């Protein structure tokens, strides 16, 4: 594998990781807003939805960590 290919692959991985982090941040931002509303309104159903939606953040976090680890192996 030549250096140009390695650098290009690494740059692509970094761009993908950045995109995934921004996506995760957007999900967390929504969750924080919903949590505040659920707490203020004493809305148990909304609180449960926030908790259930957290699984998507966990999955995205795991994918980011995996991609990050793989990109360091290049």
CNS distance restraints for C-alpha pairs under 8 A (distance, minus, plus):
assign (resid   1 and name CA) (resid   5 and name CA) 6.64 0.50 0.50
assign (resid   1 and name CA) (resid   6 and name CA) 6.90 0.50 0.50
assign (resid   2 and name CA) (resid   6 and name CA) 6.43 0.50 0.50
assign (resid   3 and name CA) (resid   7 and name CA) 6.12 0.50 0.50
assign (resid   4 and name CA) (resid   8 and name CA) 6.10 0.50 0.50
assign (resid   5 and name CA) (resid   9 and name CA) 6.05 0.50 0.50
assign (resid   6 and name CA) (resid  10 and name CA) 6.07 0.50 0.50
assign (resid   6 and name CA) (resid  74 and name CA) 6.57 0.50 0.50
assign (resid   7 and name CA) (resid  11 and name CA) 6.06 0.50 0.50
assign (resid   8 and name CA) (resid  12 and name CA) 6.19 0.50 0.50
assign (resid   9 and name CA) (resid  13 and name CA) 6.23 0.50 0.50
assign (resid  10 and name CA) (resid  14 and name CA) 6.20 0.50 0.50
assign (resid  10 and name CA) (resid  71 and name CA) 6.17 0.50 0.50
assign (resid  10 and name CA) (resid  74 and name CA) 7.15 0.50 0.50
assign (resid  11 and name CA) (resid  15 and name CA) 6.20 0.50 0.50
assign (resid  12 and name CA) (resid  16 and name CA) 6.21 0.50 0.50
assign (resid  13 and name CA) (resid  17 and name CA) 6.08 0.50 0.50
assign (resid  13 and name CA) (resid  67 and name CA) 7.28 0.50 0.50
assign (resid  13 and name CA) (resid  68 and name CA) 7.70 0.50 0.50
assign (resid  13 and name CA) (resid  71 and name CA) 6.36 0.50 0.50
assign (resid  14 and name CA) (resid  18 and name CA) 6.06 0.50 0.50
assign (resid  14 and name CA) (resid  68 and name CA) 7.96 0.50 0.50
assign (resid  15 and name CA) (resid  19 and name CA) 6.18 0.50 0.50
assign (resid  16 and name CA) (resid  20 and name CA) 6.16 0.50 0.50
assign (resid  17 and name CA) (resid  21 and name CA) 6.10 0.50 0.50
assign (resid  17 and name CA) (resid  64 and name CA) 6.01 0.50 0.50
assign (resid  17 and name CA) (resid  67 and name CA) 7.21 0.50 0.50
assign (resid  17 and name CA) (resid  68 and name CA) 7.18 0.50 0.50
assign (resid  18 and name CA) (resid  22 and name CA) 6.25 0.50 0.50
assign (resid  19 and name CA) (resid  23 and name CA) 6.24 0.50 0.50
assign (resid  20 and name CA) (resid  24 and name CA) 6.11 0.50 0.50
assign (resid  20 and name CA) (resid  60 and name CA) 7.23 0.50 0.50
assign (resid  20 and name CA) (resid  64 and name CA) 6.80 0.50 0.50
assign (resid  21 and name CA) (resid  25 and name CA) 6.04 0.50 0.50
assign (resid  21 and name CA) (resid  64 and name CA) 7.44 0.50 0.50
assign (resid  22 and name CA) (resid  26 and name CA) 6.24 0.50 0.50
assign (resid  23 and name CA) (resid  27 and name CA) 6.40 0.50 0.50
assign (resid  24 and name CA) (resid  28 and name CA) 6.20 0.50 0.50
assign (resid  24 and name CA) (resid  57 and name CA) 6.04 0.50 0.50
assign (resid  24 and name CA) (resid  60 and name CA) 6.67 0.50 0.50
assign (resid  24 and name CA) (resid  61 and name CA) 7.49 0.50 0.50
assign (resid  25 and name CA) (resid  29 and name CA) 6.04 0.50 0.50
assign (resid  26 and name CA) (resid  30 and name CA) 6.36 0.50 0.50
assign (resid  27 and name CA) (resid  31 and name CA) 6.27 0.50 0.50
assign (resid  27 and name CA) (resid  57 and name CA) 6.94 0.50 0.50
assign (resid  28 and name CA) (resid  32 and name CA) 6.11 0.50 0.50
assign (resid  28 and name CA) (resid  57 and name CA) 7.32 0.50 0.50
assign (resid  29 and name CA) (resid  33 and name CA) 6.35 0.50 0.50
assign (resid  30 and name CA) (resid  34 and name CA) 6.11 0.50 0.50
assign (resid  31 and name CA) (resid  35 and name CA) 5.89 0.50 0.50
assign (resid  31 and name CA) (resid  50 and name CA) 5.77 0.50 0.50
assign (resid  31 and name CA) (resid  53 and name CA) 7.83 0.50 0.50
assign (resid  31 and name CA) (resid  54 and name CA) 7.84 0.50 0.50
assign (resid  32 and name CA) (resid  36 and name CA) 6.21 0.50 0.50
assign (resid  33 and name CA) (resid  37 and name CA) 6.32 0.50 0.50
assign (resid  34 and name CA) (resid  38 and name CA) 5.94 0.50 0.50
assign (resid  34 and name CA) (resid  46 and name CA) 7.04 0.50 0.50
assign (resid  34 and name CA) (resid  47 and name CA) 7.51 0.50 0.50
assign (resid  34 and name CA) (resid  50 and name CA) 6.76 0.50 0.50
assign (resid  35 and name CA) (resid  39 and name CA) 6.01 0.50 0.50
assign (resid  35 and name CA) (resid  46 and name CA) 7.61 0.50 0.50
assign (resid  35 and name CA) (resid  47 and name CA) 6.17 0.50 0.50
assign (resid  35 and name CA) (resid  50 and name CA) 6.67 0.50 0.50
assign (resid  36 and name CA) (resid  40 and name CA) 6.02 0.50 0.50
assign (resid  37 and name CA) (resid  41 and name CA) 5.84 0.50 0.50
assign (resid  37 and name CA) (resid  42 and name CA) 7.96 0.50 0.50
assign (resid  37 and name CA) (resid  43 and name CA) 7.64 0.50 0.50
assign (resid  38 and name CA) (resid  42 and name CA) 5.45 0.50 0.50
assign (resid  38 and name CA) (resid  43 and name CA) 4.57 0.50 0.50
assign (resid  38 and name CA) (resid  44 and name CA) 6.68 0.50 0.50
assign (resid  38 and name CA) (resid  46 and name CA) 5.55 0.50 0.50
assign (resid  38 and name CA) (resid  47 and name CA) 5.41 0.50 0.50
assign (resid  39 and name CA) (resid  43 and name CA) 6.60 0.50 0.50
assign (resid  39 and name CA) (resid  47 and name CA) 7.52 0.50 0.50
assign (resid  43 and name CA) (resid  47 and name CA) 6.33 0.50 0.50
assign (resid  44 and name CA) (resid  48 and name CA) 6.15 0.50 0.50
assign (resid  45 and name CA) (resid  49 and name CA) 6.23 0.50 0.50
assign (resid  46 and name CA) (resid  50 and name CA) 6.23 0.50 0.50
assign (resid  47 and name CA) (resid  51 and name CA) 6.28 0.50 0.50
assign (resid  48 and name CA) (resid  52 and name CA) 6.12 0.50 0.50
assign (resid  49 and name CA) (resid  53 and name CA) 5.98 0.50 0.50
assign (resid  50 and name CA) (resid  54 and name CA) 6.29 0.50 0.50
assign (resid  51 and name CA) (resid  55 and name CA) 7.62 0.50 0.50
assign (resid  53 and name CA) (resid  57 and name CA) 7.25 0.50 0.50
assign (resid  54 and name CA) (resid  58 and name CA) 6.31 0.50 0.50
assign (resid  55 and name CA) (resid  59 and name CA) 6.17 0.50 0.50
assign (resid  56 and name CA) (resid  60 and name CA) 6.20 0.50 0.50
assign (resid  57 and name CA) (resid  61 and name CA) 6.02 0.50 0.50
assign (resid  58 and name CA) (resid  62 and name CA) 6.22 0.50 0.50
assign (resid  59 and name CA) (resid  63 and name CA) 6.30 0.50 0.50
assign (resid  60 and name CA) (resid  64 and name CA) 6.16 0.50 0.50
assign (resid  61 and name CA) (resid  65 and name CA) 6.21 0.50 0.50
assign (resid  62 and name CA) (resid  66 and name CA) 6.12 0.50 0.50
assign (resid  63 and name CA) (resid  67 and name CA) 6.08 0.50 0.50
assign (resid  64 and name CA) (resid  68 and name CA) 5.99 0.50 0.50
assign (resid  65 and name CA) (resid  69 and name CA) 6.13 0.50 0.50
assign (resid  66 and name CA) (resid  70 and name CA) 6.16 0.50 0.50
assign (resid  67 and name CA) (resid  71 and name CA) 5.99 0.50 0.50
assign (resid  68 and name CA) (resid  72 and name CA) 6.43 0.50 0.50
assign (resid  69 and name CA) (resid  73 and name CA) 6.89 0.50 0.50
assign (resid  70 and name CA) (resid  74 and name CA) 7.14 0.50 0.50
